Amino acid sequence: MYFNVYTDARDIVEGYLIPDGFSTKPSIMVTCGGHVFGPLKCDVFLDAPVKHGHHDTGIVGFRLTEENVPGVTNATELEISDAESRFIFYRRLKPEHINKRVFRLETQFAPHRELDDSFRGHFQFYAGSAEQYGGETVRQMLEIINQPSTYVSGRVLLRSVHRYFTEDTIKITSLRDPFYELAIRLVSVASYKKRPMSFVSERDAILFEPAMEYFADTNFADVEKIRSKILSAPKDVLSLFESPFTHQFVASSPTDKISREGVSSALDALSQFTIFDSGELDSAIAQSIGEFIGLDSAEISFSPVRSPFLELSEVLREIKVLEQVLENDLILFHFIRKAEQRARASFA
């Protein structure tokens, strides 16, 4: 999906919406001053989408005026979304919007939606859970040039998006104990067949299918059954859980295998982030973000590590084969902890 609003002169709003389907006829929904208009067909021809092979007819543009959206001129509340997915790709800028570009790399399998939701009303453009969209759509989110206030977050491969950051992009990420993250992934994957979760993308559902089948009947309240299930797991199932943090920072595709040398590249990638929390033990990251973007931290919600995943992580820590599965991430955390110790010593 490609989208843009290149003119907002208040009485005239012009833009385009190029859907994923090459021959799909796009339509938009418009919310203006509390009223909803649409679906409105995109009926303006644009040459570029045809020239670049993005759409077969090029009839993807739209023009909003008082004629088709009464009240558009004086509306302080104006939102434009894709009529099919209801993805909001434009909001009219308000004085209270934070005039910054923010990207948060989500690394937790079950995303911190409470954190993302805290920023929804504070930015002109907002997109959480970007991993639910295709690569070109994510690229478009990060390349928006006519909206100075943007917040995008997603559990995406860093190498697939880093080239779209600008010098003023505020980059945020956080990690947690690798065994805690493994606990989240195991429980989520094991539960998916009976209770599908919206945060599991279609791509993840396909990728983790063998693990979903294998762990579906696992009783995570029984320590011995957990141990037995993991020790009996086929290699191809356990490989799906290999060092997800290092993989996310270094890999170019979801199926890439990362060697131990990838840890140094992951450390280098982490050093490029504006805000980084290595443990998620408390809500300190909320305070750091608030201070950096000028938002009261009391308005920012964040859920640190908690039960029952803490208890399960300790069970997993005692299963030695999992040290091999998480080897790169454990090495990564070793170096992170050493760097933190040196930093504390220098301030002592």
Secondary structure, DSSP 8 states (H G I E B T S, - for coil): -EEEEEEE-SS-EEEEEE-SSTT---EEEEEETTEEEEEEE--EE-HHHHHTTS-SS-EEEEEE-TTTSTTTTT-S-EEEEETTT--EEEE---TTS---EEEEE--SSS--HHHHHHHGGGSSEEE--GGGS-HHHHHHHHT--S-S-EEEEE---GGGTGGG--TTEEEEEE---HHHHHHHHHHHHHHTTTS--TTS-HHHHHHTHHHHHHHTT--TT-HHHHHHHHHT--HHHHGGGS-HHHHHHH-SSTT----TTHHHHHHHHHTT-SEEESS-SSSHHHHHHHHHHT--GGG-----S-TTHHHHHHHHHT-THHHHHTHHHHHHHHHHHHHHHHHHHHH-
